[in-house]
Amino acid sequence: MATKRRTEIIIETERIIVVPPPHMPLWCDSCSLHVEMLTPEQAASLIQVTPRTIYRWVEAQFLHFIEEADGRVLICRNSLFGQVAKGS
Ligand SMILES: [Zn+2]
C-alpha cells in the first residue's frame, strides 16, 4: 500500500512539471478559431483514455494539433470532443 501511494505522488509531480499553463487558447488552423490546446496527457485524462490513444488519433489525423518548436504536441480541444462524439 505504501509503495502504491508513493508511485501516485511521483506521477502527480511529473504532471505538474510537464504541463505549465493549463488553459491556453491558441490558434487552430483547422477550426479557424482560438481554441484551448491540451497536452496529450491532459487530453487523455479529460476523456478518460490513455495518452497512447491520443497519439494514435494524432497520427491518424483524427485530431487537430499543433507542434511546438520544442517538439511538444498540443491537441485542439474542439477536435478532441468531435472525435469522442464519433467514437474511436
Ligand atoms: Zn481545431
PDB file of the backbone (N, CA, C, O) and the ligand in Angstrom, with CONECT records:
HET     ZN  A 101       1
ATOM      1  N   MET A   1       0.844  -1.207   0.000  1.00  0.00           N
ATOM      2  CA  MET A   1       0.000   0.000   0.000  1.00  0.00           C
ATOM      3  C   MET A   1       0.875   1.252   0.000  1.00  0.00           C
ATOM      4  O   MET A   1       0.640   2.183  -0.770  1.00  0.00           O
ATOM      5  N   ALA A   2       1.881   1.265   0.864  1.00  0.00           N
ATOM      6  CA  ALA A   2       2.760   2.440   0.964  1.00  0.00           C
ATOM      7  C   ALA A   2       3.455   2.698  -0.378  1.00  0.00           C
ATOM      8  O   ALA A   2       3.612   3.846  -0.796  1.00  0.00           O
ATOM      9  N   THR A   3       3.867   1.619  -1.042  1.00  0.00           N
ATOM     10  CA  THR A   3       4.552   1.750  -2.324  1.00  0.00           C
ATOM     11  C   THR A   3       3.628   2.349  -3.378  1.00  0.00           C
ATOM     12  O   THR A   3       4.033   3.215  -4.153  1.00  0.00           O
ATOM     13  N   LYS A   4       2.397   1.883  -3.398  1.00  0.00           N
ATOM     14  CA  LYS A   4       1.428   2.374  -4.371  1.00  0.00           C
ATOM     15  C   LYS A   4       1.213   3.888  -4.212  1.00  0.00           C
ATOM     16  O   LYS A   4       1.172   4.638  -5.188  1.00  0.00           O
ATOM     17  N   ARG A   5       1.079   4.305  -2.955  1.00  0.00           N
ATOM     18  CA  ARG A   5       0.846   5.722  -2.688  1.00  0.00           C
ATOM     19  C   ARG A   5       2.032   6.559  -3.177  1.00  0.00           C
ATOM     20  O   ARG A   5       1.852   7.630  -3.757  1.00  0.00           O
ATOM     21  N   ARG A   6       3.232   6.059  -2.937  1.00  0.00           N
ATOM     22  CA  ARG A   6       4.421   6.794  -3.362  1.00  0.00           C
ATOM     23  C   ARG A   6       4.428   6.949  -4.890  1.00  0.00           C
ATOM     24  O   ARG A   6       4.765   8.013  -5.408  1.00  0.00           O
ATOM     25  N   THR A   7       4.062   5.907  -5.587  1.00  0.00           N
ATOM     26  CA  THR A   7       4.009   5.961  -7.049  1.00  0.00           C
ATOM     27  C   THR A   7       3.045   7.039  -7.525  1.00  0.00           C
ATOM     28  O   THR A   7       3.343   7.775  -8.467  1.00  0.00           O
ATOM     29  N   GLU A   8       1.908   7.130  -6.884  1.00  0.00           N
ATOM     30  CA  GLU A   8       0.912   8.131  -7.281  1.00  0.00           C
ATOM     31  C   GLU A   8       1.436   9.549  -7.098  1.00  0.00           C
ATOM     32  O   GLU A   8       1.175  10.431  -7.916  1.00  0.00           O
ATOM     33  N   ILE A   9       2.171   9.753  -6.025  1.00  0.00           N
ATOM     34  CA  ILE A   9       2.734  11.089  -5.760  1.00  0.00           C
ATOM     35  C   ILE A   9       3.727  11.462  -6.859  1.00  0.00           C
ATOM     36  O   ILE A   9       3.749  12.605  -7.316  1.00  0.00           O
ATOM     37  N   ILE A  10       4.540  10.511  -7.278  1.00  0.00           N
ATOM     38  CA  ILE A  10       5.527  10.767  -8.337  1.00  0.00           C
ATOM     39  C   ILE A  10       4.819  11.155  -9.629  1.00  0.00           C
ATOM     40  O   ILE A  10       5.235  12.100 -10.300  1.00  0.00           O
ATOM     41  N   ILE A  11       3.763  10.444  -9.985  1.00  0.00           N
ATOM     42  CA  ILE A  11       3.020  10.750 -11.208  1.00  0.00           C
ATOM     43  C   ILE A  11       2.457  12.171 -11.142  1.00  0.00           C
ATOM     44  O   ILE A  11       2.523  12.927 -12.111  1.00  0.00           O
ATOM     45  N   GLU A  12       1.911  12.511  -9.996  1.00  0.00           N
ATOM     46  CA  GLU A  12       1.331  13.841  -9.800  1.00  0.00           C
ATOM     47  C   GLU A  12       2.379  14.931 -10.022  1.00  0.00           C
ATOM     48  O   GLU A  12       2.113  15.939 -10.676  1.00  0.00           O
ATOM     49  N   THR A  13       3.559  14.714  -9.473  1.00  0.00           N
ATOM     50  CA  THR A  13       4.639  15.691  -9.596  1.00  0.00           C
ATOM     51  C   THR A  13       5.050  15.867 -11.053  1.00  0.00           C
ATOM     52  O   THR A  13       5.245  16.988 -11.522  1.00  0.00           O
ATOM     53  N   GLU A  14       5.178  14.758 -11.758  1.00  0.00           N
ATOM     54  CA  GLU A  14       5.566  14.824 -13.168  1.00  0.00           C
ATOM     55  C   GLU A  14       4.534  15.600 -13.960  1.00  0.00           C
ATOM     56  O   GLU A  14       4.887  16.406 -14.821  1.00  0.00           O
ATOM     57  N   ARG A  15       3.276  15.368 -13.682  1.00  0.00           N
ATOM     58  CA  ARG A  15       2.209  16.037 -14.417  1.00  0.00           C
ATOM     59  C   ARG A  15       2.326  17.560 -14.244  1.00  0.00           C
ATOM     60  O   ARG A  15       2.143  18.316 -15.198  1.00  0.00           O
ATOM     61  N   ILE A  16       2.627  17.986 -13.043  1.00  0.00           N
ATOM     62  CA  ILE A  16       2.746  19.421 -12.778  1.00  0.00           C
ATOM     63  C   ILE A  16       3.916  20.019 -13.565  1.00  0.00           C
ATOM     64  O   ILE A  16       3.813  21.124 -14.098  1.00  0.00           O
ATOM     65  N   ILE A  17       5.010  19.292 -13.632  1.00  0.00           N
ATOM     66  CA  ILE A  17       6.186  19.787 -14.360  1.00  0.00           C
ATOM     67  C   ILE A  17       5.904  19.839 -15.864  1.00  0.00           C
ATOM     68  O   ILE A  17       6.265  20.807 -16.533  1.00  0.00           O
ATOM     69  N   VAL A  18       5.261  18.798 -16.390  1.00  0.00           N
ATOM     70  CA  VAL A  18       5.069  18.676 -17.828  1.00  0.00           C
ATOM     71  C   VAL A  18       4.087  19.722 -18.353  1.00  0.00           C
ATOM     72  O   VAL A  18       4.194  20.157 -19.500  1.00  0.00           O
ATOM     73  N   VAL A  19       3.146  20.118 -17.529  1.00  0.00           N
ATOM     74  CA  VAL A  19       2.053  20.968 -18.005  1.00  0.00           C
ATOM     75  C   VAL A  19       2.063  22.326 -17.305  1.00  0.00           C
ATOM     76  O   VAL A  19       1.358  22.519 -16.314  1.00  0.00           O
ATOM     77  N   PRO A  20       2.857  23.264 -17.815  1.00  0.00           N
ATOM     78  CA  PRO A  20       2.905  24.550 -17.108  1.00  0.00           C
ATOM     79  C   PRO A  20       1.599  25.356 -17.201  1.00  0.00           C
ATOM     80  O   PRO A  20       0.980  25.583 -16.162  1.00  0.00           O
ATOM     81  N   PRO A  21       1.146  25.797 -18.376  1.00  0.00           N
ATOM     82  CA  PRO A  21      -0.089  26.579 -18.392  1.00  0.00           C
ATOM     83  C   PRO A  21      -1.278  25.683 -18.711  1.00  0.00           C
ATOM     84  O   PRO A  21      -1.313  25.085 -19.787  1.00  0.00           O
ATOM     85  N   PRO A  22      -2.249  25.571 -17.819  1.00  0.00           N
ATOM     86  CA  PRO A  22      -3.348  24.631 -18.012  1.00  0.00           C
ATOM     87  C   PRO A  22      -4.316  25.023 -19.131  1.00  0.00           C
ATOM     88  O   PRO A  22      -4.783  24.161 -19.876  1.00  0.00           O
ATOM     89  N   HIS A  23      -4.614  26.300 -19.252  1.00  0.00           N
ATOM     90  CA  HIS A  23      -5.586  26.703 -20.268  1.00  0.00           C
ATOM     91  C   HIS A  23      -4.987  27.807 -21.128  1.00  0.00           C
ATOM     92  O   HIS A  23      -4.878  28.954 -20.693  1.00  0.00           O
ATOM     93  N   MET A  24      -4.607  27.463 -22.324  1.00  0.00           N
ATOM     94  CA  MET A  24      -4.039  28.487 -23.192  1.00  0.00           C
ATOM     95  C   MET A  24      -4.717  28.446 -24.547  1.00  0.00           C
ATOM     96  O   MET A  24      -4.485  27.527 -25.331  1.00  0.00           O
ATOM     97  N   PRO A  25      -5.556  29.440 -24.829  1.00  0.00           N
ATOM     98  CA  PRO A  25      -6.185  29.483 -26.141  1.00  0.00           C
ATOM     99  C   PRO A  25      -5.150  29.781 -27.211  1.00  0.00           C
ATOM    100  O   PRO A  25      -4.434  30.781 -27.147  1.00  0.00           O
ATOM    101  N   LEU A  26      -5.086  28.910 -28.179  1.00  0.00           N
ATOM    102  CA  LEU A  26      -4.149  29.094 -29.285  1.00  0.00           C
ATOM    103  C   LEU A  26      -4.919  28.966 -30.589  1.00  0.00           C
ATOM    104  O   LEU A  26      -6.024  28.426 -30.630  1.00  0.00           O
ATOM    105  N   TRP A  27      -4.314  29.474 -31.649  1.00  0.00           N
ATOM    106  CA  TRP A  27      -4.969  29.439 -32.944  1.00  0.00           C
ATOM    107  C   TRP A  27      -4.933  28.023 -33.514  1.00  0.00           C
ATOM    108  O   TRP A  27      -3.872  27.407 -33.622  1.00  0.00           O
ATOM    109  N   CYS A  28      -6.118  27.519 -33.877  1.00  0.00           N
ATOM    110  CA  CYS A  28      -6.181  26.230 -34.574  1.00  0.00           C
ATOM    111  C   CYS A  28      -6.516  26.502 -36.033  1.00  0.00           C
ATOM    112  O   CYS A  28      -7.595  27.007 -36.343  1.00  0.00           O
ATOM    113  N   ASP A  29      -5.600  26.172 -36.918  1.00  0.00           N
ATOM    114  CA  ASP A  29      -5.798  26.381 -38.362  1.00  0.00           C
ATOM    115  C   ASP A  29      -7.028  25.654 -38.868  1.00  0.00           C
ATOM    116  O   ASP A  29      -7.785  26.188 -39.679  1.00  0.00           O
ATOM    117  N   SER A  30      -7.228  24.432 -38.389  1.00  0.00           N
ATOM    118  CA  SER A  30      -8.327  23.605 -38.893  1.00  0.00           C
ATOM    119  C   SER A  30      -9.681  24.139 -38.459  1.00  0.00           C
ATOM    120  O   SER A  30     -10.650  24.059 -39.214  1.00  0.00           O
ATOM    121  N   CYS A  31      -9.760  24.686 -37.246  1.00  0.00           N
ATOM    122  CA  CYS A  31     -11.007  25.266 -36.754  1.00  0.00           C
ATOM    123  C   CYS A  31     -11.163  26.715 -37.213  1.00  0.00           C
ATOM    124  O   CYS A  31     -12.276  27.240 -37.262  1.00  0.00           O
ATOM    125  N   SER A  32     -10.038  27.361 -37.552  1.00  0.00           N
ATOM    126  CA  SER A  32     -10.014  28.809 -37.782  1.00  0.00           C
ATOM    127  C   SER A  32     -10.572  29.561 -36.571  1.00  0.00           C
ATOM    128  O   SER A  32     -11.349  30.507 -36.697  1.00  0.00           O
ATOM    129  N   LEU A  33     -10.155  29.115 -35.429  1.00  0.00           N
ATOM    130  CA  LEU A  33     -10.610  29.687 -34.159  1.00  0.00           C
ATOM    131  C   LEU A  33      -9.462  29.649 -33.154  1.00  0.00           C
ATOM    132  O   LEU A  33      -8.513  28.877 -33.291  1.00  0.00           O
ATOM    133  N   HIS A  34      -9.577  30.495 -32.154  1.00  0.00           N
ATOM    134  CA  HIS A  34      -8.734  30.300 -30.988  1.00  0.00           C
ATOM    135  C   HIS A  34      -9.403  29.248 -30.117  1.00  0.00           C
ATOM    136  O   HIS A  34     -10.557  29.403 -29.716  1.00  0.00           O
ATOM    137  N   VAL A  35      -8.692  28.208 -29.837  1.00  0.00           N
ATOM    138  CA  VAL A  35      -9.267  27.114 -29.046  1.00  0.00           C
ATOM    139  C   VAL A  35      -8.317  26.768 -27.914  1.00  0.00           C
ATOM    140  O   VAL A  35      -7.147  27.151 -27.910  1.00  0.00           O
ATOM    141  N   GLU A  36      -8.845  26.050 -26.980  1.00  0.00           N
ATOM    142  CA  GLU A  36      -8.000  25.577 -25.886  1.00  0.00           C
ATOM    143  C   GLU A  36      -7.175  24.404 -26.386  1.00  0.00           C
ATOM    144  O   GLU A  36      -7.712  23.430 -26.914  1.00  0.00           O
ATOM    145  N   MET A  37      -5.883  24.508 -26.216  1.00  0.00           N
ATOM    146  CA  MET A  37      -4.978  23.447 -26.633  1.00  0.00           C
ATOM    147  C   MET A  37      -4.519  22.664 -25.417  1.00  0.00           C
ATOM    148  O   MET A  37      -4.146  23.241 -24.396  1.00  0.00           O
ATOM    149  N   LEU A  38      -4.548  21.367 -25.533  1.00  0.00           N
ATOM    150  CA  LEU A  38      -4.217  20.493 -24.411  1.00  0.00           C
ATOM    151  C   LEU A  38      -3.012  19.644 -24.751  1.00  0.00           C
ATOM    152  O   LEU A  38      -2.807  19.275 -25.907  1.00  0.00           O
ATOM    153  N   THR A  39      -2.224  19.338 -23.753  1.00  0.00           N
ATOM    154  CA  THR A  39      -1.180  18.341 -23.967  1.00  0.00           C
ATOM    155  C   THR A  39      -1.854  16.981 -24.140  1.00  0.00           C
ATOM    156  O   THR A  39      -2.987  16.793 -23.697  1.00  0.00           O
ATOM    157  N   PRO A  40      -1.176  16.041 -24.773  1.00  0.00           N
ATOM    158  CA  PRO A  40      -1.767  14.699 -24.915  1.00  0.00           C
ATOM    159  C   PRO A  40      -2.188  14.111 -23.568  1.00  0.00           C
ATOM    160  O   PRO A  40      -3.201  13.417 -23.483  1.00  0.00           O
ATOM    161  N   GLU A  41      -1.418  14.385 -22.524  1.00  0.00           N
ATOM    162  CA  GLU A  41      -1.749  13.851 -21.203  1.00  0.00           C
ATOM    163  C   GLU A  41      -3.030  14.488 -20.665  1.00  0.00           C
ATOM    164  O   GLU A  41      -3.882  13.806 -20.096  1.00  0.00           O
ATOM    165  N   GLN A  42      -3.153  15.781 -20.848  1.00  0.00           N
ATOM    166  CA  GLN A  42      -4.371  16.475 -20.412  1.00  0.00           C
ATOM    167  C   GLN A  42      -5.574  15.962 -21.193  1.00  0.00           C
ATOM    168  O   GLN A  42      -6.624  15.670 -20.622  1.00  0.00           O
ATOM    169  N   ALA A  43      -5.405  15.859 -22.501  1.00  0.00           N
ATOM    170  CA  ALA A  43      -6.491  15.404 -23.357  1.00  0.00           C
ATOM    171  C   ALA A  43      -6.937  14.004 -22.944  1.00  0.00           C
ATOM    172  O   ALA A  43      -8.131  13.713 -22.871  1.00  0.00           O
ATOM    173  N   ALA A  44      -5.956  13.147 -22.675  1.00  0.00           N
ATOM    174  CA  ALA A  44      -6.256  11.762 -22.308  1.00  0.00           C
ATOM    175  C   ALA A  44      -7.052  11.700 -21.006  1.00  0.00           C
ATOM    176  O   ALA A  44      -8.043  10.975 -20.913  1.00  0.00           O
ATOM    177  N   SER A  45      -6.616  12.460 -20.008  1.00  0.00           N
ATOM    178  CA  SER A  45      -7.312  12.386 -18.722  1.00  0.00           C
ATOM    179  C   SER A  45      -8.693  13.022 -18.820  1.00  0.00           C
ATOM    180  O   SER A  45      -9.621  12.618 -18.119  1.00  0.00           O
ATOM    181  N   LEU A  46      -8.822  14.008 -19.683  1.00  0.00           N
ATOM    182  CA  LEU A  46     -10.108  14.688 -19.840  1.00  0.00           C
ATOM    183  C   LEU A  46     -11.189  13.740 -20.377  1.00  0.00           C
ATOM    184  O   LEU A  46     -12.339  13.798 -19.942  1.00  0.00           O
ATOM    185  N   ILE A  47     -10.822  12.885 -21.304  1.00  0.00           N
ATOM    186  CA  ILE A  47     -11.823  11.996 -21.907  1.00  0.00           C
ATOM    187  C   ILE A  47     -11.616  10.545 -21.486  1.00  0.00           C
ATOM    188  O   ILE A  47     -12.202   9.632 -22.068  1.00  0.00           O
ATOM    189  N   GLN A  48     -10.777  10.337 -20.470  1.00  0.00           N
ATOM    190  CA  GLN A  48     -10.613   9.017 -19.863  1.00  0.00           C
ATOM    191  C   GLN A  48     -10.101   7.969 -20.848  1.00  0.00           C
ATOM    192  O   GLN A  48     -10.619   6.855 -20.917  1.00  0.00           O
ATOM    193  N   VAL A  49      -9.081   8.347 -21.604  1.00  0.00           N
ATOM    194  CA  VAL A  49      -8.374   7.367 -22.418  1.00  0.00           C
ATOM    195  C   VAL A  49      -6.897   7.482 -22.061  1.00  0.00           C
ATOM    196  O   VAL A  49      -6.503   8.352 -21.283  1.00  0.00           O
ATOM    197  N   THR A  50      -6.092   6.607 -22.630  1.00  0.00           N
ATOM    198  CA  THR A  50      -4.659   6.685 -22.354  1.00  0.00           C
ATOM    199  C   THR A  50      -4.015   7.679 -23.319  1.00  0.00           C
ATOM    200  O   THR A  50      -4.523   7.903 -24.418  1.00  0.00           O
ATOM    201  N   PRO A  51      -2.894   8.274 -22.904  1.00  0.00           N
ATOM    202  CA  PRO A  51      -2.169   9.162 -23.829  1.00  0.00           C
ATOM    203  C   PRO A  51      -1.827   8.462 -25.143  1.00  0.00           C
ATOM    204  O   PRO A  51      -1.756   9.098 -26.194  1.00  0.00           O
ATOM    205  N   ARG A  52      -1.619   7.155 -25.074  1.00  0.00           N
ATOM    206  CA  ARG A  52      -1.317   6.380 -26.275  1.00  0.00           C
ATOM    207  C   ARG A  52      -2.444   6.502 -27.303  1.00  0.00           C
ATOM    208  O   ARG A  52      -2.198   6.632 -28.502  1.00  0.00           O
ATOM    209  N   THR A  53      -3.675   6.459 -26.813  1.00  0.00           N
ATOM    210  CA  THR A  53      -4.830   6.626 -27.707  1.00  0.00           C
ATOM    211  C   THR A  53      -4.796   7.994 -28.373  1.00  0.00           C
ATOM    212  O   THR A  53      -5.072   8.119 -29.566  1.00  0.00           O
ATOM    213  N   ILE A  54      -4.461   9.005 -27.604  1.00  0.00           N
ATOM    214  CA  ILE A  54      -4.377  10.364 -28.142  1.00  0.00           C
ATOM    215  C   ILE A  54      -3.324  10.432 -29.254  1.00  0.00           C
ATOM    216  O   ILE A  54      -3.573  10.988 -30.324  1.00  0.00           O
ATOM    217  N   TYR A  55      -2.153   9.864 -28.988  1.00  0.00           N
ATOM    218  CA  TYR A  55      -1.092   9.881 -30.000  1.00  0.00           C
ATOM    219  C   TYR A  55      -1.509   9.134 -31.262  1.00  0.00           C
ATOM    220  O   TYR A  55      -1.177   9.529 -32.380  1.00  0.00           O
ATOM    221  N   ARG A  56      -2.252   8.033 -31.053  1.00  0.00           N
ATOM    222  CA  ARG A  56      -2.735   7.265 -32.190  1.00  0.00           C
ATOM    223  C   ARG A  56      -3.681   8.125 -33.042  1.00  0.00           C
ATOM    224  O   ARG A  56      -3.607   8.113 -34.271  1.00  0.00           O
ATOM    225  N   TRP A  57      -4.564   8.864 -32.375  1.00  0.00           N
ATOM    226  CA  TRP A  57      -5.508   9.735 -33.088  1.00  0.00           C
ATOM    227  C   TRP A  57      -4.776  10.863 -33.803  1.00  0.00           C
ATOM    228  O   TRP A  57      -5.159  11.271 -34.900  1.00  0.00           O
ATOM    229  N   VAL A  58      -3.712  11.364 -33.166  1.00  0.00           N
ATOM    230  CA  VAL A  58      -2.916  12.425 -33.806  1.00  0.00           C
ATOM    231  C   VAL A  58      -2.277  11.881 -35.086  1.00  0.00           C
ATOM    232  O   VAL A  58      -2.321  12.521 -36.137  1.00  0.00           O
ATOM    233  N   GLU A  59      -1.685  10.696 -34.979  1.00  0.00           N
ATOM    234  CA  GLU A  59      -1.023  10.098 -36.137  1.00  0.00           C
ATOM    235  C   GLU A  59      -2.016   9.799 -37.247  1.00  0.00           C
ATOM    236  O   GLU A  59      -1.683   9.915 -38.427  1.00  0.00           O
ATOM    237  N   ALA A  60      -3.210   9.423 -36.886  1.00  0.00           N
ATOM    238  CA  ALA A  60      -4.257   9.133 -37.869  1.00  0.00           C
ATOM    239  C   ALA A  60      -4.926  10.414 -38.367  1.00  0.00           C
ATOM    240  O   ALA A  60      -5.799  10.379 -39.234  1.00  0.00           O
ATOM    241  N   GLN A  61      -4.493  11.558 -37.793  1.00  0.00           N
ATOM    242  CA  GLN A  61      -5.031  12.872 -38.134  1.00  0.00           C
ATOM    243  C   GLN A  61      -6.523  12.986 -37.850  1.00  0.00           C
ATOM    244  O   GLN A  61      -7.252  13.689 -38.550  1.00  0.00           O
ATOM    245  N   PHE A  62      -6.961  12.285 -36.812  1.00  0.00           N
ATOM    246  CA  PHE A  62      -8.334  12.432 -36.338  1.00  0.00           C
ATOM    247  C   PHE A  62      -8.473  13.710 -35.514  1.00  0.00           C
ATOM    248  O   PHE A  62      -9.572  14.241 -35.354  1.00  0.00           O
ATOM    249  N   LEU A  63      -7.351  14.193 -34.996  1.00  0.00           N
ATOM    250  CA  LEU A  63      -7.370  15.374 -34.127  1.00  0.00           C
ATOM    251  C   LEU A  63      -6.600  16.506 -34.777  1.00  0.00           C
ATOM    252  O   LEU A  63      -5.618  16.280 -35.485  1.00  0.00           O
ATOM    253  N   HIS A  64      -7.055  17.735 -34.530  1.00  0.00           N
ATOM    254  CA  HIS A  64      -6.245  18.886 -34.886  1.00  0.00           C
ATOM    255  C   HIS A  64      -5.142  19.006 -33.849  1.00  0.00           C
ATOM    256  O   HIS A  64      -5.376  18.797 -32.659  1.00  0.00           O
ATOM    257  N   PHE A  65      -3.966  19.335 -34.289  1.00  0.00           N
ATOM    258  CA  PHE A  65      -2.890  19.524 -33.323  1.00  0.00           C
ATOM    259  C   PHE A  65      -1.878  20.506 -33.879  1.00  0.00           C
ATOM    260  O   PHE A  65      -1.784  20.715 -35.089  1.00  0.00           O
ATOM    261  N   ILE A  66      -1.138  21.094 -32.986  1.00  0.00           N
ATOM    262  CA  ILE A  66      -0.002  21.907 -33.394  1.00  0.00           C
ATOM    263  C   ILE A  66       1.239  21.346 -32.739  1.00  0.00           C
ATOM    264  O   ILE A  66       1.190  20.792 -31.641  1.00  0.00           O
ATOM    265  N   GLU A  67       2.346  21.498 -33.429  1.00  0.00           N
ATOM    266  CA  GLU A  67       3.598  21.037 -32.868  1.00  0.00           C
ATOM    267  C   GLU A  67       4.416  22.263 -32.505  1.00  0.00           C
ATOM    268  O   GLU A  67       4.672  23.129 -33.342  1.00  0.00           O
ATOM    269  N   GLU A  68       4.816  22.319 -31.259  1.00  0.00           N
ATOM    270  CA  GLU A  68       5.596  23.457 -30.809  1.00  0.00           C
ATOM    271  C   GLU A  68       7.049  23.297 -31.215  1.00  0.00           C
ATOM    272  O   GLU A  68       7.500  22.217 -31.599  1.00  0.00           O
ATOM    273  N   ALA A  69       7.773  24.418 -31.116  1.00  0.00           N
ATOM    274  CA  ALA A  69       9.179  24.432 -31.532  1.00  0.00           C
ATOM    275  C   ALA A  69      10.009  23.382 -30.799  1.00  0.00           C
ATOM    276  O   ALA A  69      10.962  22.833 -31.350  1.00  0.00           O
ATOM    277  N   ASP A  70       9.638  23.113 -29.560  1.00  0.00           N
ATOM    278  CA  ASP A  70      10.409  22.129 -28.795  1.00  0.00           C
ATOM    279  C   ASP A  70       9.949  20.689 -29.032  1.00  0.00           C
ATOM    280  O   ASP A  70      10.418  19.764 -28.368  1.00  0.00           O
ATOM    281  N   GLY A  71       9.030  20.506 -29.982  1.00  0.00           N
ATOM    282  CA  GLY A  71       8.614  19.158 -30.355  1.00  0.00           C
ATOM    283  C   GLY A  71       7.389  18.661 -29.615  1.00  0.00           C
ATOM    284  O   GLY A  71       6.878  17.583 -29.917  1.00  0.00           O
ATOM    285  N   ARG A  72       6.909  19.437 -28.642  1.00  0.00           N
ATOM    286  CA  ARG A  72       5.702  19.010 -27.935  1.00  0.00           C
ATOM    287  C   ARG A  72       4.488  19.186 -28.835  1.00  0.00           C
ATOM    288  O   ARG A  72       4.421  20.115 -29.641  1.00  0.00           O
ATOM    289  N   VAL A  73       3.543  18.287 -28.684  1.00  0.00           N
ATOM    290  CA  VAL A  73       2.314  18.347 -29.462  1.00  0.00           C
ATOM    291  C   VAL A  73       1.199  18.852 -28.565  1.00  0.00           C
ATOM    292  O   VAL A  73       1.078  18.437 -27.413  1.00  0.00           O
ATOM    293  N   LEU A  74       0.387  19.749 -29.102  1.00  0.00           N
ATOM    294  CA  LEU A  74      -0.783  20.225 -28.371  1.00  0.00           C
ATOM    295  C   LEU A  74      -2.032  19.909 -29.182  1.00  0.00           C
ATOM    296  O   LEU A  74      -2.066  20.087 -30.400  1.00  0.00           O
ATOM    297  N   ILE A  75      -3.049  19.438 -28.484  1.00  0.00           N
ATOM    298  CA  ILE A  75      -4.256  18.927 -29.108  1.00  0.00           C
ATOM    299  C   ILE A  75      -5.364  19.976 -29.051  1.00  0.00           C
ATOM    300  O   ILE A  75      -5.584  20.592 -28.008  1.00  0.00           O
ATOM    301  N   CYS A  76      -6.052  20.176 -30.156  1.00  0.00           N
ATOM    302  CA  CYS A  76      -7.212  21.072 -30.207  1.00  0.00           C
ATOM    303  C   CYS A  76      -8.379  20.426 -29.448  1.00  0.00           C
ATOM    304  O   CYS A  76      -8.806  19.314 -29.759  1.00  0.00           O
ATOM    305  N   ARG A  77      -8.874  21.146 -28.456  1.00  0.00           N
ATOM    306  CA  ARG A  77      -9.939  20.600 -27.618  1.00  0.00           C
ATOM    307  C   ARG A  77     -11.222  20.363 -28.423  1.00  0.00           C
ATOM    308  O   ARG A  77     -11.944  19.396 -28.181  1.00  0.00           O
ATOM    309  N   ASN A  78     -11.494  21.246 -29.373  1.00  0.00           N
ATOM    310  CA  ASN A  78     -12.677  21.071 -30.231  1.00  0.00           C
ATOM    311  C   ASN A  78     -12.654  19.726 -30.947  1.00  0.00           C
ATOM    312  O   ASN A  78     -13.625  18.970 -30.921  1.00  0.00           O
ATOM    313  N   SER A  79     -11.525  19.447 -31.586  1.00  0.00           N
ATOM    314  CA  SER A  79     -11.435  18.215 -32.366  1.00  0.00           C
ATOM    315  C   SER A  79     -11.445  16.997 -31.457  1.00  0.00           C
ATOM    316  O   SER A  79     -11.889  15.919 -31.850  1.00  0.00           O
ATOM    317  N   LEU A  80     -10.955  17.178 -30.245  1.00  0.00           N
ATOM    318  CA  LEU A  80     -10.956  16.068 -29.284  1.00  0.00           C
ATOM    319  C   LEU A  80     -12.384  15.615 -28.995  1.00  0.00           C
ATOM    320  O   LEU A  80     -12.692  14.424 -29.029  1.00  0.00           O
ATOM    321  N   PHE A  81     -13.250  16.591 -28.709  1.00  0.00           N
ATOM    322  CA  PHE A  81     -14.631  16.218 -28.386  1.00  0.00           C
ATOM    323  C   PHE A  81     -15.384  15.780 -29.634  1.00  0.00           C
ATOM    324  O   PHE A  81     -16.306  14.969 -29.552  1.00  0.00           O
ATOM    325  N   GLY A  82     -14.992  16.317 -30.793  1.00  0.00           N
ATOM    326  CA  GLY A  82     -15.568  15.832 -32.043  1.00  0.00           C
ATOM    327  C   GLY A  82     -15.270  14.357 -32.256  1.00  0.00           C
ATOM    328  O   GLY A  82     -16.120  13.583 -32.697  1.00  0.00           O
ATOM    329  N   GLN A  83     -14.029  13.990 -31.927  1.00  0.00           N
ATOM    330  CA  GLN A  83     -13.604  12.602 -32.077  1.00  0.00           C
ATOM    331  C   GLN A  83     -14.321  11.694 -31.085  1.00  0.00           C
ATOM    332  O   GLN A  83     -14.694  10.571 -31.421  1.00  0.00           O
ATOM    333  N   VAL A  84     -14.511  12.181 -29.865  1.00  0.00           N
ATOM    334  CA  VAL A  84     -15.230  11.401 -28.853  1.00  0.00           C
ATOM    335  C   VAL A  84     -16.667  11.157 -29.307  1.00  0.00           C
ATOM    336  O   VAL A  84     -17.207  10.063 -29.143  1.00  0.00           O
ATOM    337  N   ALA A  85     -17.273  12.193 -29.879  1.00  0.00           N
ATOM    338  CA  ALA A  85     -18.662  12.071 -30.338  1.00  0.00           C
ATOM    339  C   ALA A  85     -18.795  11.029 -31.455  1.00  0.00           C
ATOM    340  O   ALA A  85     -19.782  10.298 -31.534  1.00  0.00           O
ATOM    341  N   LYS A  86     -17.766  10.984 -32.320  1.00  0.00           N
ATOM    342  CA  LYS A  86     -17.773   9.996 -33.409  1.00  0.00           C
ATOM    343  C   LYS A  86     -17.519   8.599 -32.901  1.00  0.00           C
ATOM    344  O   LYS A  86     -17.951   7.622 -33.512  1.00  0.00           O
ATOM    345  N   GLY A  87     -16.815   8.497 -31.776  1.00  0.00           N
ATOM    346  CA  GLY A  87     -16.356   7.212 -31.281  1.00  0.00           C
ATOM    347  C   GLY A  87     -15.049   6.880 -31.950  1.00  0.00           C
ATOM    348  O   GLY A  87     -14.774   7.354 -33.053  1.00  0.00           O
ATOM    349  N   SER A  88     -14.232   6.064 -31.291  1.00  0.00           N
ATOM    350  CA  SER A  88     -12.905   5.775 -31.827  1.00  0.00           C
ATOM    351  C   SER A  88     -13.002   4.669 -32.870  1.00  0.00           C
ATOM    352  O   SER A  88     -11.989   4.273 -33.446  1.00  0.00           O
TER     353      SER A  88
HETATM  354 ZN    ZN A 101      -9.267  22.578 -34.179  1.00  0.00          ZN2+
END
